[in-house]
């Protein structure tokens, strides 16, 4: 319905009712940019819907729909009767807000219409705006793109706004809000200032090397500043893609021998029946995936076939896929039957999957593992038999839910290590674009240190500074900007 409505509005914006504009309304003259309008709140029936405009004809649009009243005081909500500018038919009684530029979200003149959220009301107001001269429907992300063009938001802040709109977990919301507040952009600007100082010292040496008034240690100071910056950049690039995992979700794989309760655990964590649960071994024969919120962190939870040998060709393929998915996991939930730890399948799983993971150096392996002993409700009062070679583990009963709180707390700790804690520390790099430009900056600083020619050293610093500029401003590359802004909805 809404797609058809938007087509109708776009047509009405070109329709024959254009000549009905009211005289003396202050319509913009030729040469001004287009004014855009769109529904900014969610589509569908709701109590209040927000329709916004941005551009030089915003004031004219507000006058056209609320005549004969003049513009309300800036940034103050006023109750107005909205009428069709051609037929004078009343459309709705709404709150209107007038934001004259540059004190607005986009930096242009803006208007917000807070109307009742029924489809007929929203449709009527949008079609009325389409009949106002100088207005056209907005494209996806166009409001935010205008804010970027007018210097209201840096490119990293734009990305933070997009992430905030799409945030589904508490951790994603915190990270997006930090980036929207400009923390990453400010960090890059501080680095750029350091590079500017170093470049100034190098160019001063080039231009005034023979001048007696030039300080002797000017190049040493530049070298020191570059070394400090290399350390800072290296630390951010060694974050093992934590920010990108936080944005897109960590890959959590549930694995174990058959009938350990893997599917029951997946259903318990996802709070819905994702996997079939059966006492028959080998029920799950493919990889089942579901996006979940685990302790406030986004995750893609994968249920896999039970690891065993010697079964039929279909289950063998399932086991092969399970092992391949294990190699791609950020966090492994290794599940064993707490009442059957002495069985060959449990011992083999401990020896081939759990023990090798624990023996690996943390620096050589980015995977994390939690060992979960399920079916604790079947254990005697004293718990599982003590075993000196049993790794650290968590007891859980998927049937009763006992131990779930402890598992979620452990998941929170592990996922904070995998995705980064958005509430502490330096801003995270949430996109491959961030990694690319910081790596380019670090590579240029490496060229600076290696070259013996001072002029080439200065050029390397310029290249490094250019990468930081591209990170926050986009460098005017339209293709990159198109990719970033197309993630927004039409009204944003």
ChimeraX attribute file (.defattr): number of C-alpha atoms within 10 A of each C-alpha:
attribute: neighborCount
match mode: 1-to-1
recipient: residues
	/A:1	7
	/A:2	11
	/A:3	8
	/A:4	9
	/A:5	15
	/A:6	17
	/A:7	12
	/A:8	15
	/A:9	23
	/A:10	18
	/A:11	16
	/A:12	20
	/A:13	23
	/A:14	15
	/A:15	12
	/A:16	10
	/A:17	16
	/A:18	16
	/A:19	11
	/A:20	13
	/A:21	17
	/A:22	15
	/A:23	8
	/A:24	8
	/A:25	16
	/A:26	13
	/A:27	20
	/A:28	16
	/A:29	10
	/A:30	7
	/A:31	6
	/A:32	11
	/A:33	13
	/A:34	18
	/A:35	22
	/A:36	24
	/A:37	28
	/A:38	26
	/A:39	24
	/A:40	18
	/A:41	18
	/A:42	13
	/A:43	13
	/A:44	12
	/A:45	13
	/A:46	12
	/A:47	9
	/A:48	16
	/A:49	23
	/A:50	20
	/A:51	21
	/A:52	24
	/A:53	32
	/A:54	29
	/A:55	24
	/A:56	23
	/A:57	27
	/A:58	30
	/A:59	24
	/A:60	23
	/A:61	28
	/A:62	27
	/A:63	22
	/A:64	29
	/A:65	23
	/A:66	23
	/A:67	19
	/A:68	9
	/A:69	12
	/A:70	13
	/A:71	16
	/A:72	18
	/A:73	12
	/A:74	12
	/A:75	15
	/A:76	11
	/A:77	16
	/A:78	13
	/A:79	14
	/A:80	18
	/A:81	15
	/A:82	26
	/A:83	20
	/A:84	21
	/A:85	23
	/A:86	17
	/A:87	10
	/A:88	13
	/A:89	10
	/A:90	15
	/A:91	19
	/A:92	18
	/A:93	17
	/A:94	21
	/A:95	18
	/A:96	25
	/A:97	22
	/A:98	23
	/A:99	24
	/A:100	20
	/A:101	15
	/A:102	13
	/A:103	14
	/A:104	17
	/A:105	19
	/A:106	25
	/A:107	21
	/A:108	23
	/A:109	21
	/A:110	27
	/A:111	25
	/A:112	24
	/A:113	25
	/A:114	22
	/A:115	21
	/A:116	19
	/A:117	19
	/A:118	15
	/A:119	16
	/A:120	12
	/A:121	16
	/A:122	25
	/A:123	18
	/A:124	18
	/A:125	22
	/A:126	24
	/A:127	21
	/A:128	23
	/A:129	28
	/A:130	27
	/A:131	28
	/A:132	30
	/A:133	22
	/A:134	24
	/A:135	24
	/A:136	22
	/A:137	25
	/A:138	22
	/A:139	18
	/A:140	17
	/A:141	20
	/A:142	23
	/A:143	29
	/A:144	22
	/A:145	24
	/A:146	18
	/A:147	18
	/A:148	19
	/A:149	15
	/A:150	15
	/A:151	13
	/A:152	19
	/A:153	25
	/A:154	21
	/A:155	26
	/A:156	27
	/A:157	24
	/A:158	25
	/A:159	21
	/A:160	25
	/A:161	22
	/A:162	22
	/A:163	23
	/A:164	19
	/A:165	15
	/A:166	15
	/A:167	20
	/A:168	16
	/A:169	19
	/A:170	15
	/A:171	23
	/A:172	26
	/A:173	21
	/A:174	17
	/A:175	27
	/A:176	29
	/A:177	19
	/A:178	21
	/A:179	26
	/A:180	23
	/A:181	16
	/A:182	21
	/A:183	17
	/A:184	22
	/A:185	23
	/A:186	16
	/A:187	14
	/A:188	21
	/A:189	17
	/A:190	13
	/A:191	19
	/A:192	20
	/A:193	13
	/A:194	18
	/A:195	22
	/A:196	16
	/A:197	15
	/A:198	23
	/A:199	23
	/A:200	16
	/A:201	21
	/A:202	25
	/A:203	19
	/A:204	15
	/A:205	20
	/A:206	13
	/A:207	11
	/A:208	13
	/A:209	15
	/A:210	9
	/A:211	9
	/A:212	8
	/A:213	8
	/A:214	13
	/A:215	13
	/A:216	11
	/A:217	11
	/A:218	17
	/A:219	18
	/A:220	13
	/A:221	15
	/A:222	19
	/A:223	18
	/A:224	12
	/A:225	17
	/A:226	24
	/A:227	15
	/A:228	12
	/A:229	19
	/A:230	16
	/A:231	11
	/A:232	13
	/A:233	18
	/A:234	13
	/A:235	10
	/A:236	17
	/A:237	18
	/A:238	10
	/A:239	16
	/A:240	14
	/A:241	19
	/A:242	22
	/A:243	23
	/A:244	20
	/A:245	23
	/A:246	27
	/A:247	26
	/A:248	18
	/A:249	23
	/A:250	24
	/A:251	22
	/A:252	29
	/A:253	28
	/A:254	27
	/A:255	28
	/A:256	29
	/A:257	25
	/A:258	23
	/A:259	21
	/A:260	25
	/A:261	26
	/A:262	31
	/A:263	27
	/A:264	22
	/A:265	25
	/A:266	25
	/A:267	18
	/A:268	16
	/A:269	19
	/A:270	16
	/A:271	10
	/A:272	10
	/A:273	12
	/A:274	18
	/A:275	20
	/A:276	10
	/A:277	17
	/A:278	13
	/A:279	10
	/A:280	9
	/A:281	13
	/A:282	18
	/A:283	17
	/A:284	23
	/A:285	19
	/A:286	19
	/A:287	18
	/A:288	16
	/A:289	17
	/A:290	15
	/A:291	16
	/A:292	21
	/A:293	17
	/A:294	20
	/A:295	21
	/A:296	18
	/A:297	25
	/A:298	26
	/A:299	26
	/A:300	17
	/A:301	27
	/A:302	26
	/A:303	28
	/A:304	30
	/A:305	30
	/A:306	30
	/A:307	22
	/A:308	16
	/A:309	10
	/A:310	7
	/A:311	11
	/A:312	8
	/A:313	9
	/A:314	11
	/A:315	21
	/A:316	18
	/A:317	15
	/A:318	20
	/A:319	24
	/A:320	17
	/A:321	16
	/A:322	24
	/A:323	17
	/A:324	11
	/A:325	20
	/A:326	22
	/A:327	11
	/A:328	13
	/A:329	21
	/A:330	22
	/A:331	23
	/A:332	26
	/A:333	24
	/A:334	23
	/A:335	28
	/A:336	27
	/A:337	25
	/A:338	23
	/A:339	19
	/A:340	18
	/A:341	17
	/A:342	12
	/A:343	10
	/A:344	11
	/A:345	19
	/A:346	20
	/A:347	16
	/A:348	15
	/A:349	19
	/A:350	22
	/A:351	13
	/A:352	10
	/A:353	18
	/A:354	22
	/A:355	14
	/A:356	10
	/A:357	17
	/A:358	13
	/A:359	8
	/A:360	12
	/A:361	9
	/A:362	11
	/A:363	6
	/A:364	7
	/A:365	10
	/A:366	14
	/A:367	18
	/A:368	18
	/A:369	20
	/A:370	20
	/A:371	21
	/A:372	26
	/A:373	22
	/A:374	28
	/A:375	22
	/A:376	23
	/A:377	18
	/A:378	14
	/A:379	14
	/A:380	10
	/A:381	8
	/A:382	7
	/A:383	13
	/A:384	16
	/A:385	13
	/A:386	8
	/A:387	8
	/A:388	6
	/A:389	9
	/A:390	14
	/A:391	13
	/A:392	9
	/A:393	14
	/A:394	17
	/A:395	22
	/A:396	24
	/A:397	21
	/A:398	22
	/A:399	14
	/A:400	11
	/A:401	14
	/A:402	16
	/A:403	16
	/A:404	18
	/A:405	12
	/A:406	13
	/A:407	20
	/A:408	15
	/A:409	13
	/A:410	15
	/A:411	21
	/A:412	17
	/A:413	14
	/A:414	18
	/A:415	28
	/A:416	18
	/A:417	14
	/A:418	23
	/A:419	28
	/A:420	26
	/A:421	23
	/A:422	22
	/A:423	11
	/A:424	9
	/A:425	8
	/A:426	14
	/A:427	22
	/A:428	26
	/A:429	25
	/A:430	24
	/A:431	16
	/A:432	11
	/A:433	13
	/A:434	21
	/A:435	19
	/A:436	14
	/A:437	19
	/A:438	22
	/A:439	18
	/A:440	18
	/A:441	23
	/A:442	22
	/A:443	15
	/A:444	21
	/A:445	24
	/A:446	18
	/A:447	16
	/A:448	23
	/A:449	13
	/A:450	11
	/A:451	13
	/A:452	10
	/A:453	9
	/A:454	15
	/A:455	14
	/A:456	14
	/A:457	22
	/A:458	20
	/A:459	17
	/A:460	22
	/A:461	24
	/A:462	17
	/A:463	18
	/A:464	25
	/A:465	25
	/A:466	16
	/A:467	24
	/A:468	25
	/A:469	18
	/A:470	17
	/A:471	22
	/A:472	21
	/A:473	20
	/A:474	18
	/A:475	15
	/A:476	9
	/A:477	10
	/A:478	10
	/A:479	9
	/A:480	12
	/A:481	15
	/A:482	12
	/A:483	9
	/A:484	18
	/A:485	21
	/A:486	15
	/A:487	16
	/A:488	22
	/A:489	20
	/A:490	19
	/A:491	23
	/A:492	22
